[in-house]
């Protein structure tokens, strides 16, 4: 699967392109701006772009009005086809946000129910009680997602709803040639629907990638051969920043051993979860880390651990954004991308990750672990890589049996001699490729 050997880049298009929060109905061809970012993504080493919602919606994209129309604030369907064609020409695959658990109050089917009530042909598309009322005083009650009544929960047991959603995926593939979907709140989705979706996508396009938003619980409930290829690794997201802020590398190491380690109780060994240090729903990592010297290191750990790394637009040059200031603070309009030492470092990590069989497919084994340092092994039959992190402001000398005398750092290309111990300078990270 191509995704397992890729570096992803997430863009929240309504934010980046400067669209107004409320859908004003005014057609603006803002999505074409993404074409200007392609050289930046190429330089960064991006293989796939994950677009947060861009279909017609009420406000933020997750409250859809029409699943087969690009949001008017972003442009036309032809505009987005032009963007997808340019991305594909650059070798960048396209993954869209599939919001299938709920739609917006402006969704055409829900509007028909509000207008025509019991006589609406769409009344069974939702979970409706005509004897109740809603916060919007509709004269009827409906189920909203987790109590959010601007998000009207869809009835994924209704064949017409399923047909509409699957037809929409077909539309996206036929018109935009998309390569995958990220399923919003996948943990809420009906499991039979997810199986139907997987079969449908497999029939549309070879190696069509499905990744689900999973926050907690056993990801294997949805990540398996009949359902999703991958899931968002929120467990390690928390462990990544917390390990640096508390200077306790045992935390992330514990999660990685639980998920991918050599023991029989390991739960995700051989799976490829989507790894990230931030995204559109959480504070930017540059605003979370208490020590900015840890910024390059957290990305090294994210790229070195098992999984598919995903970079959120702007964070590659250290853009800040605090969740306490509201979601718009996390999804800003940016005129053009920037490039600095952090961006250059991430580009090198991307090159190293994609060129390494061990970093793409290797097993995980902890080698050295202290509060401030960790060294772990990624290994396949073809290759062996030692990932070393020193989060301390002081140098550290690691004494361990490396299993080889010398190695080459995949990030810098420099040779490393393990004789007499391996010195890790302050705030340093290495990907040492050893002989198998």
Backbone torsions as a table, in degrees:
resi	resn	phi	psi	omega
1	UNK	NA	126.0	-176.5
2	UNK	-56.0	-34.6	-175.3
3	UNK	-62.8	-30.0	-176.4
4	UNK	-70.7	-14.3	-179.7
5	UNK	-114.7	21.5	-172.2
6	UNK	-116.1	159.9	167.4
7	UNK	-112.5	126.2	-177.2
8	UNK	-96.8	156.3	176.7
9	UNK	-133.1	124.5	-179.7
10	UNK	-100.7	131.6	174.5
11	UNK	-124.7	135.0	171.0
12	UNK	-98.4	95.4	-166.4
13	UNK	-64.2	-38.2	179.4
14	UNK	-61.5	-32.9	178.1
15	UNK	-78.7	-56.8	-176.7
16	UNK	-55.5	-40.1	-174.6
17	UNK	-84.2	-0.6	174.2
18	UNK	75.1	32.4	178.1
19	UNK	-74.9	147.8	175.1
20	UNK	-64.3	150.0	-176.6
21	UNK	-63.7	-47.2	177.4
22	UNK	-82.6	139.2	177.9
23	UNK	-72.6	106.6	-176.3
24	UNK	-87.8	-2.7	178.6
25	UNK	75.5	3.7	-179.0
26	UNK	-89.7	121.5	-179.1
27	UNK	-71.8	120.5	174.6
28	UNK	-134.3	137.3	-173.8
29	UNK	-90.2	50.6	-173.9
30	UNK	-68.6	-28.9	-174.4
31	UNK	-62.9	-23.1	179.8
32	UNK	-63.3	-18.4	177.6
33	UNK	-59.5	-28.3	-178.7
34	UNK	-59.6	-31.0	179.8
35	UNK	-59.8	-33.0	-179.4
36	UNK	-70.4	-18.5	-179.4
37	UNK	-89.8	-8.8	-176.1
38	UNK	-60.8	-45.0	177.5
39	UNK	-58.5	-36.3	177.3
40	UNK	-64.0	-45.5	179.4
41	UNK	-63.9	-39.1	177.7
42	UNK	-62.5	-45.4	-180.0
43	UNK	-64.3	-33.0	-179.3
44	UNK	-76.0	-17.0	179.3
45	UNK	89.8	30.8	-176.5
46	UNK	-83.3	136.4	179.1
47	UNK	-107.0	-23.8	-177.2
48	UNK	-149.0	142.7	177.5
49	UNK	-111.7	132.0	175.1
50	UNK	-105.7	114.0	178.7
51	UNK	-90.9	122.7	166.0
52	UNK	-62.7	169.3	-166.7
53	UNK	-52.1	137.5	178.8
54	UNK	-137.1	8.6	174.7
55	UNK	-83.4	163.7	-176.1
56	UNK	-54.3	126.6	-176.1
57	UNK	-145.1	172.0	179.3
58	UNK	-72.1	-48.2	-175.7
59	UNK	-140.7	-83.7	-167.7
60	UNK	-88.1	2.8	177.1
61	UNK	101.4	-27.9	-178.6
62	UNK	-87.7	1.2	175.7
63	UNK	-117.6	76.6	-170.5
64	UNK	-68.2	145.2	171.6
65	UNK	-104.3	-37.5	-176.1
66	UNK	-148.0	117.9	-175.2
67	UNK	-78.7	-7.2	-175.7
68	UNK	-119.4	29.7	-179.0
69	UNK	-145.0	130.0	174.4
70	UNK	-64.0	144.0	179.7
71	UNK	-56.6	131.2	-177.8
72	UNK	-55.0	-33.8	-179.4
73	UNK	-66.8	-18.0	-178.5
74	UNK	-103.1	-23.3	179.7
75	UNK	137.7	-151.3	-176.9
76	UNK	-110.6	167.8	175.5
77	UNK	-58.7	-37.1	178.7
78	UNK	-66.6	-35.2	176.4
79	UNK	-60.1	-46.0	-177.5
80	UNK	-70.1	-32.8	174.5
81	UNK	-60.8	-39.5	178.1
82	UNK	-62.7	-40.3	178.1
83	UNK	-66.2	-46.4	-179.2
84	UNK	-63.3	-40.0	178.3
85	UNK	-62.3	-41.3	180.0
86	UNK	-67.5	-39.3	177.8
87	UNK	-64.9	-44.9	179.4
88	UNK	-64.0	-37.5	178.1
89	UNK	-63.0	-30.3	178.3
90	UNK	-85.4	1.5	179.6
91	UNK	81.8	20.8	-178.7
92	UNK	-108.5	120.8	179.3
93	UNK	-79.9	161.9	-172.5
94	UNK	-120.6	124.3	176.9
95	UNK	-121.7	128.0	-179.7
96	UNK	-103.3	157.7	173.8
97	UNK	-81.1	119.3	177.4
98	UNK	-99.2	107.6	-177.6
99	UNK	-100.5	89.9	-171.7
100	UNK	-108.0	-7.1	-179.9
101	UNK	-80.0	-31.5	-175.2
102	UNK	-152.9	161.8	175.1
103	UNK	-125.5	-179.1	179.2
104	UNK	-89.9	167.4	175.5
105	UNK	-64.8	-23.6	177.5
106	UNK	-82.0	-1.9	178.0
107	UNK	-56.5	132.0	-171.5
108	UNK	-56.1	-37.7	-177.9
109	UNK	-69.2	-39.4	179.4
110	UNK	-69.5	-38.7	177.9
111	UNK	-60.6	-35.8	177.9
112	UNK	-66.7	-37.8	178.2
113	UNK	-65.5	-43.3	179.0
114	UNK	-61.0	-37.5	-177.3
115	UNK	-77.8	-45.2	-170.2
116	UNK	-107.9	-4.1	175.3
117	UNK	49.3	-126.1	-173.5
118	UNK	-61.7	-23.4	-178.7
119	UNK	-86.8	-2.1	-179.3
120	UNK	-71.4	134.3	176.4
121	UNK	-69.2	-9.2	-177.4
122	UNK	-104.6	8.5	-173.6
123	UNK	-61.2	-26.4	-179.4
124	UNK	-92.9	5.7	175.9
125	UNK	-77.0	-13.4	-175.3
126	UNK	-131.8	-179.9	176.3
127	UNK	-103.7	92.3	-168.6
128	UNK	-110.4	141.3	169.6
129	UNK	-128.0	109.0	-175.9
130	UNK	-75.5	-5.3	177.8
131	UNK	-93.0	-1.8	-178.7
132	UNK	-109.6	-162.3	177.5
133	UNK	-147.8	166.7	-178.5
134	UNK	-118.5	172.8	175.8
135	UNK	-61.7	-21.7	-179.5
136	UNK	-94.2	6.2	178.6
137	UNK	57.4	47.4	179.0
138	UNK	-77.7	-13.6	-173.7
139	UNK	79.5	16.6	175.4
140	UNK	-156.1	155.2	177.0
141	UNK	-104.7	145.3	174.6
142	UNK	-144.3	157.6	179.0
143	UNK	-81.9	128.6	173.9
144	UNK	-107.5	159.2	-178.4
145	UNK	-69.6	117.2	178.0
146	UNK	47.6	41.3	176.8
147	UNK	80.6	5.2	177.4
148	UNK	-94.6	105.3	-171.2
149	UNK	-85.9	1.4	167.5
150	UNK	-83.3	-6.6	177.4
151	UNK	-116.5	101.9	-173.3
152	UNK	-86.5	117.8	-175.6
153	UNK	-68.6	131.9	178.9
154	UNK	-85.3	149.2	176.9
155	UNK	-88.6	95.3	-176.0
156	UNK	-80.2	10.6	170.6
157	UNK	-102.6	-0.5	-179.9
158	UNK	-92.7	124.6	-175.5
159	UNK	-63.1	-33.4	179.5
160	UNK	-68.2	-39.5	176.5
161	UNK	-63.4	-48.1	179.3
162	UNK	-58.6	-44.1	179.7
163	UNK	-61.3	-41.7	179.9
164	UNK	-64.2	-42.9	-178.3
165	UNK	-68.5	-43.3	179.0
166	UNK	-67.4	-36.7	175.2
167	UNK	-63.1	-34.8	179.1
168	UNK	-66.2	-41.4	176.6
169	UNK	-62.2	-42.9	176.4
170	UNK	-58.5	-41.8	178.6
171	UNK	-60.2	-44.8	-178.6
172	UNK	-64.4	-39.2	179.7
173	UNK	-70.2	-45.3	-176.6
174	UNK	-69.5	-35.4	-175.1
175	UNK	-94.4	-32.4	-175.0
176	UNK	-118.4	-7.4	177.9
177	UNK	57.4	42.4	-178.7
178	UNK	-67.7	159.1	-173.5
179	UNK	-112.1	-4.5	-178.8
180	UNK	179.6	175.1	178.9
181	UNK	-135.9	143.0	166.6
182	UNK	-105.5	119.8	-175.1
183	UNK	-89.2	116.2	178.0
184	UNK	-64.0	143.3	-178.5
185	UNK	35.2	52.5	-177.9
186	UNK	-57.1	-30.1	-179.1
187	UNK	-64.4	-14.6	178.2
188	UNK	-94.6	-13.4	-170.7
189	UNK	-73.9	145.6	173.8
190	UNK	-62.5	129.1	-173.8
191	UNK	-65.5	-35.9	177.5
192	UNK	-64.8	-36.9	176.6
193	UNK	-62.7	-42.6	-179.8
194	UNK	-62.3	-38.9	177.4
195	UNK	-64.6	-41.5	177.2
196	UNK	-61.6	-43.2	180.0
197	UNK	-61.7	-45.4	179.8
198	UNK	-59.6	-46.7	179.5
199	UNK	-62.1	-40.9	-179.6
200	UNK	-64.4	-46.0	-179.0
201	UNK	-65.5	-39.0	177.5
202	UNK	-61.2	-33.1	-179.6
203	UNK	-77.5	-21.4	-177.5
204	UNK	-83.8	-40.6	-171.5
205	UNK	-156.2	134.4	178.9
206	UNK	-66.1	139.2	178.5
207	UNK	59.0	35.3	174.5
208	UNK	-72.7	126.0	-169.2
209	UNK	-96.1	131.7	176.6
210	UNK	-122.2	121.9	176.5
211	UNK	-126.3	135.7	-176.3
212	UNK	-109.3	144.8	173.5
213	UNK	-75.7	110.6	179.1
214	UNK	-122.7	128.5	-177.2
215	UNK	-101.5	-31.6	-172.7
216	UNK	-158.0	178.4	177.2
217	UNK	78.0	-165.8	-178.0
218	UNK	-89.9	109.5	-178.8
219	UNK	-61.7	-23.4	-179.0
220	UNK	-65.8	-15.6	175.9
221	UNK	-59.3	-30.5	179.7
222	UNK	-118.8	-19.9	-177.2
223	UNK	-99.0	94.9	-178.4
224	UNK	-159.5	-178.6	-173.4
225	UNK	-67.6	-18.3	-179.3
226	UNK	-100.9	-8.5	-172.6
227	UNK	-128.9	-102.8	-175.1
228	UNK	-99.4	149.9	176.0
229	UNK	-79.4	-28.6	-171.1
230	UNK	-152.8	169.2	177.0
231	UNK	-145.4	155.8	178.2
232	UNK	-71.7	131.5	-174.8
233	UNK	-91.0	73.5	-179.2
234	UNK	-69.4	-28.3	177.4
235	UNK	-59.6	-47.4	-179.3
236	UNK	-77.9	-24.0	174.0
237	UNK	-56.2	-48.7	179.9
238	UNK	-66.3	-42.6	-178.6
239	UNK	-63.2	-32.6	-178.6
240	UNK	-62.8	-57.6	-175.7
241	UNK	-73.6	-34.3	-178.4
242	UNK	-66.4	-36.0	179.8
243	UNK	-62.7	-37.2	178.8
244	UNK	-76.9	-43.0	-177.0
245	UNK	-67.2	-33.3	179.1
246	UNK	-95.9	-0.4	-175.7
247	UNK	49.5	54.1	-179.1
248	UNK	-139.6	84.2	-177.7
249	UNK	-68.5	-8.8	176.9
250	UNK	-63.5	-30.0	-176.0
251	UNK	-64.9	-54.0	-179.5
252	UNK	-67.8	-34.7	179.2
253	UNK	-64.1	-38.7	177.8
254	UNK	-61.0	-45.4	179.8
255	UNK	-63.7	-41.7	-179.1
256	UNK	-66.7	-38.1	176.8
257	UNK	-67.4	-40.0	179.2
258	UNK	-64.1	-37.7	-176.4
259	UNK	-84.8	-42.2	-168.4
260	UNK	-129.1	0.5	-172.3
261	UNK	-67.8	179.7	-173.6
262	UNK	-81.5	-8.8	-175.4
263	UNK	-75.4	160.1	-177.9
264	UNK	-63.9	-28.3	-176.6
265	UNK	-84.2	1.5	177.7
266	UNK	-58.5	136.4	-169.7
267	UNK	-102.1	-22.0	-176.3
268	UNK	-125.8	18.9	-178.5
269	UNK	-57.8	131.1	-178.3
270	UNK	87.3	-8.1	177.5
271	UNK	-91.9	163.8	-176.2
272	UNK	-127.3	91.0	-179.9
273	UNK	-82.1	154.8	177.7
274	UNK	-81.2	117.5	-176.7
275	UNK	-99.6	143.0	-178.8
276	UNK	-158.8	153.9	174.7
277	UNK	-103.1	-14.3	172.9
278	UNK	-167.6	169.6	176.3
279	UNK	-160.6	-165.1	-173.8
280	UNK	-73.1	-9.1	-175.9
281	UNK	-106.7	-8.4	-174.5
282	UNK	-130.3	161.7	178.2
283	UNK	-58.0	144.7	176.5
284	UNK	-60.3	143.6	-176.2
285	UNK	-61.7	-31.7	178.8
286	UNK	-66.8	-20.6	176.5
287	UNK	-91.9	-14.3	-177.7
288	UNK	-92.8	-43.7	-175.7
289	UNK	-66.5	131.0	179.9
290	UNK	-79.2	-20.4	179.2
291	UNK	-122.6	109.8	-176.2
292	UNK	-64.6	-18.2	176.6
293	UNK	-67.5	-13.8	179.1
294	UNK	-86.0	-8.2	-178.5
295	UNK	-57.2	-51.6	178.0
296	UNK	-61.8	-32.4	-174.9
297	UNK	-72.9	-37.3	-179.2
298	UNK	-67.9	-33.1	175.2
299	UNK	-70.2	-38.2	177.2
300	UNK	-61.0	-41.9	179.0
301	UNK	-66.5	-40.3	179.5
302	UNK	-64.3	-39.0	179.7
303	UNK	-79.8	-24.5	-177.1
304	UNK	-87.4	-26.0	-178.9
305	UNK	-78.4	164.7	176.6
306	UNK	-60.0	139.3	177.8
307	UNK	136.4	-178.9	-179.9
308	UNK	-110.0	107.4	-177.2
309	UNK	-71.5	139.5	178.3
310	UNK	-130.1	127.1	-178.5
311	UNK	-104.6	131.7	-179.6
312	UNK	-90.8	131.9	-172.4
313	UNK	-50.7	131.2	179.5
314	UNK	93.8	-31.8	-179.0
315	UNK	-69.8	-19.4	-179.3
316	UNK	-69.8	-15.3	172.4
317	UNK	-114.3	14.9	172.8
318	UNK	88.0	22.2	178.1
319	UNK	-59.5	139.0	179.6
320	UNK	-100.7	159.0	178.5
321	UNK	-175.3	125.3	-174.3
322	UNK	-108.4	125.0	-179.4
323	UNK	-57.4	-30.6	-178.5
324	UNK	-65.2	-17.1	178.6
325	UNK	-88.8	3.6	179.7
326	UNK	99.1	158.6	-177.8
327	UNK	-58.2	-39.2	179.5
328	UNK	-56.3	-27.8	179.0
329	UNK	-67.8	-20.9	-179.9
330	UNK	-92.4	-8.5	-171.5
331	UNK	-130.8	55.8	-170.8
332	UNK	-77.2	158.7	169.4
333	UNK	-76.4	134.1	179.2
334	UNK	-130.5	125.5	-175.9
335	UNK	-67.1	-48.2	179.7
336	UNK	-151.6	154.2	-178.0
337	UNK	-70.3	156.6	177.1
338	UNK	-112.8	165.9	179.9
339	UNK	-141.7	127.9	177.4
340	UNK	-145.9	-164.1	-176.8
341	UNK	-63.4	-37.7	179.4
342	UNK	-65.6	-43.2	178.2
343	UNK	-60.5	-42.6	179.6
344	UNK	-63.1	-39.8	178.7
345	UNK	-63.7	-45.2	179.9
346	UNK	-64.0	-37.3	177.0
347	UNK	-61.6	-39.4	177.4
348	UNK	-67.3	-39.0	176.6
349	UNK	-62.5	-40.3	179.7
350	UNK	-63.1	-43.3	178.6
351	UNK	-62.2	-44.2	179.6
352	UNK	-63.5	-45.7	-179.1
353	UNK	-59.2	-48.1	-173.7
354	UNK	-72.9	-22.0	-178.1
355	UNK	-90.2	-0.1	-171.9
356	UNK	-115.6	119.6	175.3
357	UNK	-63.4	-37.9	-178.4
358	UNK	-67.9	-40.2	-179.6
359	UNK	-72.9	-25.0	177.8
360	UNK	-84.0	-38.8	-170.3
361	UNK	-129.6	-0.4	-170.2
362	UNK	-73.3	157.0	174.0
363	UNK	-70.5	172.2	180.0
364	UNK	-123.3	130.8	176.4
365	UNK	-144.1	128.8	177.4
366	UNK	-76.7	133.0	-176.6
367	UNK	-112.1	-50.9	178.5
368	UNK	-133.0	134.9	-179.6
369	UNK	-147.1	121.3	170.9
370	UNK	-130.8	-178.0	177.8
371	UNK	-62.2	-33.4	-171.6
372	UNK	-114.6	-4.4	-179.5
373	UNK	-135.0	151.0	170.1
374	UNK	-149.3	142.8	172.4
375	UNK	-131.6	127.0	176.8
376	UNK	-134.2	159.2	-175.8
377	UNK	-106.4	135.7	169.0
378	UNK	-116.1	127.7	-170.3
379	UNK	-144.2	136.0	168.1
380	UNK	-127.2	179.3	176.9
381	UNK	-64.3	-26.4	-176.3
382	UNK	-88.8	-28.2	-167.1
383	UNK	-155.2	155.2	177.6
384	UNK	-137.5	127.7	-178.4
385	UNK	-129.3	134.5	173.6
386	UNK	-104.6	121.7	177.5
387	UNK	-98.6	121.3	-176.1
388	UNK	-120.3	131.7	-180.0
389	UNK	-130.0	129.1	170.7
390	UNK	-118.6	107.6	-178.3
391	UNK	-89.8	1.4	-175.6
392	UNK	-86.2	156.3	175.0
393	UNK	-80.5	-5.7	176.8
394	UNK	-111.2	152.9	176.7
395	UNK	-66.7	155.1	-179.2
396	UNK	-139.5	135.2	176.5
397	UNK	-107.2	118.8	-178.6
398	UNK	-96.4	126.2	176.1
399	UNK	-109.3	114.2	179.9
400	UNK	-160.1	163.1	177.8
401	UNK	-84.3	103.4	-177.5
402	UNK	-74.8	-16.7	-179.2
403	UNK	80.6	3.2	175.5
404	UNK	-159.8	160.7	-176.7
405	UNK	-82.9	-38.0	-177.9
406	UNK	-136.2	163.9	178.8
407	UNK	-150.8	169.0	176.4
408	UNK	-119.6	130.3	178.8
409	UNK	-76.1	119.1	-178.7
410	UNK	-66.6	-19.3	-179.0
411	UNK	-83.0	-46.1	-175.1
412	UNK	-104.5	-19.2	-175.9
413	UNK	82.7	1.4	-178.1
414	UNK	-80.7	148.5	177.3
415	UNK	-80.9	149.9	-179.7
416	UNK	-131.9	131.0	179.2
417	UNK	-104.6	122.8	-177.9
418	UNK	-83.6	-4.7	-178.8
419	UNK	-64.0	132.0	176.9
420	UNK	77.8	12.4	-179.9
421	UNK	97.6	157.0	-177.6
422	UNK	-110.6	113.7	-179.2
423	UNK	-84.5	127.8	176.6
424	UNK	-108.4	113.0	178.4
425	UNK	-62.4	166.3	177.7
426	UNK	-56.5	139.9	175.9
427	UNK	49.1	60.3	-175.8
428	UNK	-127.8	158.4	178.2
429	UNK	-146.1	142.5	-178.9
430	UNK	-140.1	147.6	168.6
431	UNK	-117.1	92.5	-177.2
432	UNK	-87.8	118.2	176.6
433	UNK	-89.9	118.3	-177.8
434	UNK	-106.9	165.1	172.6
435	UNK	-69.7	141.0	178.6
436	UNK	-73.6	NA	NA
